[in-house]
Amino acid sequence: MMSDQKETHAIHKTLRLFRDIAGTVAPPPVLTVSQWADLYRRLSAESAAEPGQWDTDRAPYQRGIMDAVNDPACEDVVIMSSAQVGKTELILNIIGYYIAHDPAPMLVVQPTIEMGQTFSKDRLAPMIRDTPALSDKVRDVKSRTSGNTILHKAFPGGRVTIAGANSAASLASRPVRIVLMDEVDRYPPSAGSEGNPIKLAEKRTTAFWNRKKIKVSTPVLEATSQIYKEWLSGTMEEWNVACPICGKYQPYEWGRIRFSDATMKCKHCEEHIGEARWKQSPGKYVAEHPERHKKRSFHLNELASPWKHWPDIIEEWKEANREYKEYGDTTKLQTFINTTLGEPWKEPGKSADSDDILARREEYGAEIPDGVLVLTAAADVQDDRLEAEVVGWGQGYESWGIVYTKLYGDPREHEVWDRLEAFLGREMYFRSGAGLLIARTCLDTGYLATQCYKWIGEMEKKGGRVCGVKGMGGEGIPLIHGFSRKNIYSVPLFTLGVDSGKDLVMARLNVKEPGPNYCHFPIGRERGYDEAYVKGLNSEQKVVKMKDGRATYKWEPKTAGIRNEPLDLRNYNTAAIESLRPDFDVLEAKVQAGVNYMKKRPAKAGARKRSGVVSRGVQI
């Protein structure tokens, strides 16, 4: 009996031993990225608003994106998104999954090496430190035996290398199975002289049959956006939520948000429903092209985010729209489209309608119409003439063309310059009799520069308000790029980003109603705003050119033989008013005081009352 008990005990002991051995050598349980994150990922206090255990249910739209990485039919995962949706955390979860659960060599590409170092120190290192499943596998950088650095971290079965898209050397690493590319719309067109950094990074994966390429970014410009191009070539999936009333699924769309109560209208039952109820509803991704399953592409906007609330988003939109309407500044509007809606910015109309401009010309009833607060002028030098335009500016940069003229004569001789001086030096008048002088003139010095510098110097000695301008083409150069007197005659010279100026001119020409940024034009042959002028104003268009594998913008003539001087002069007038930075409120008070005075006490014959011109803190 005792012998049987001993035998049974020995059998159970042997079975337990085999179970322990099997548990030790068995592969880990099959997990998706989101399941691994829910079990093991810890959020660090210095990089997360809600530190502690990761919970995908907090932002359920993240689950489908993370688990697309585990889809054996999918090789590419593309995420085009706004800010505030946790896209960096998605990248970190994918890295953590492959370190702890499915070891593989990885490459993480940031726009620059410096940004890669910041990502490693501020985001990756804290995740490894605070997640036990990772800290057990990746040794601390400070350890002498770790073999790890800020840009390279080894672990059993794999490694993580962090590269900069601006460095061909950092991209030329050993083969990798997983490549994660962050903020690809901020990559340079070429990594040094080696070519497109996205293509260089993707080449590192060709040795692996089970490779994964993950691209993440907030988009920038539609015509040049890499992430938008990638998204369009994939499944094009949008996060859809069920209507709390009718149950039908639909995406979050800005156009259906009602500002008065921060609700979104259902596309189907048309009920207006609050943010909390929408975000508590079940959601799923709906693909426009499900057949493209090898490349899954996702789009997200901040309306879905648990960390951003609709009333705050509405206020951001109002501020961006106000900047555009009042000042013609699209900077905040583009930022909103890119970082809040997660959509690429589509450039406004590149040219205006010539027939529309001709049709809207008007009678001013005076040399200077009411509404004008400051005058600027611009002049251009041609081989047989000088061309000049005077423009009036009012509140919100509403503008009035005052006069456009051509002064024929040899610009190498004094006579034509004397006529330009007389044209620019005379006082111009309102219907009331109040008058204005030109506050600043910008003269293009690109042709016959010596004659231009000499004349500017002579005008400056006489107290004239003339500055030279020199144009510089190219994207991203601000209209007022620089100011200097470093020339042979030490005259004031502005360097202008002429492409930015043309963007602004065209945007203003496309404003359809009088008010901020609207452009007025007068009727009358003596004013110079005839059909030839309008054709010249509209003589160029913005086109897309490919350079180093990336699309860029360039202004080019629309039709051969059409002169572009009217466009150039309006551009220089725009630079003149931008350089003055006038305080329109002060100017309006001064002009109004002059108008009221003339109404109370009529001027004596030949007498005029001049309204001064004040810029912000500077008497001009």
CORRABEL-V868623 format. One line per field, one symbol per residue. phi: phi as a letter, one per 30 degrees, with the letter a starting at -180 (. if undefined). burial: # if it has 9 or more other ideal C-beta (glycine too) atoms within 8 Angstrom, else .. A space follows every 10 residues. Layout:
BEGIN
phi: ???
burial: ???
END
This chain:
BEGIN
phi: .ddddddddd dddddddddd ddddcddded bdeddddddb dcddddbbdb dkddbdddbd dddddddddd dddcccbcbc bddibidddd dddddedddc cbeadbbccc ebeddddded dcbdeddddc cedcddccdd edddcdicbd cbbcaejaab ccbcddbddd ddddebcbbc cchddcddeb dicdjedddd ddddcddcdc dbbcbbaddc cedcdddddd dddcdhccdc bdddccidda ddbddcdcdd bhcbdddcci dcbdeddddd ddbadccdbd ddddbcbbbb bdddddcbce eddddddddd ddedddbidc edddedddcc cicddceded bccddddddc ebddiadcdd jdcacbbbbb ccdbaccbbc bcbbeihdbb dcabbbcdld ddcdeddddd dddddddcbd edjdbbcdda cccdcdbhed dddddddddd ddidcbbdbb dbdkdicdec cabacdbdch cdbcccdddd ddededdddd dccekeidcc bcckeddjcc dddddddcdb bcbcbdbhib dbcadbddbd jddceedddd dddddddddd hdcddddddd dddddddddd beddeidbcc cdbbcdibdc
burial: .......... .......... .......... ####.###.# ####..##.. ...#.#..#. #########. #..#.##### ##..###.## ########## ...####### ###.###### ########## #.###.##.. #....#.#.. #####..### ########.# #.#.###### #####.#..# #..####### ##.##..#.. ########## ##.#####.# #..####### ###....### .###..##.. .#####.... #.#.#.###. #.#.###... .##.###### #####....# ..##.##### #.###.##.# .######### ##.##.#... ##.#..##.. #..#.#.##. ########## ##..###### ####.##### #####.#.#. #....##.## #.##...### ..######## #####.#... #######.## ...####### .#....#.## #.....#... ########## ########## #...###### ##....###. ..######## .#......## #####..#.. .#.####### ########## .###..##.# #.###.##.. ..#....### #.###....#
END
